[in-house]
Amino acid sequence: MAEIPSTKRWLPLEANPDVMNQFFWGLGVPPDEAECYDVYGLDDELLEMVPKPVLAVLFLYPITLQVCGFRYLCVSSF
């Protein structure tokens, strides 16, 4: 079966909190209920800079051949 080309395309996630906030608010998430912030590191002092409570963490990293190989090994071990 041939795929029908779509006019919508998936774009890579943006790591800019301002862009992500606009995206979430555009989905209908109220600005006073959730907002994105940068996390500059996992040290206690840096984590203290993040407003509380934290509802979720988006961890963005590049996909490399090594990551793909590890994911394949994890999936194939089930």
Sequence and secondary structure as in RCSB ss.txt:
>XXXX:A:sequence
MAEIPSTKRWLPLEANPDVMNQFFWGLGVPPDEAECYDVYGLDDELLEMVPKPVLAVLFLYPITLQVCGFRYLCV
SSF
>XXXX:A:secstr
      S         HHHHHHHHHHTT  TTT        SSHHHHTTS SS           HHHHHHHHHHH
HT 
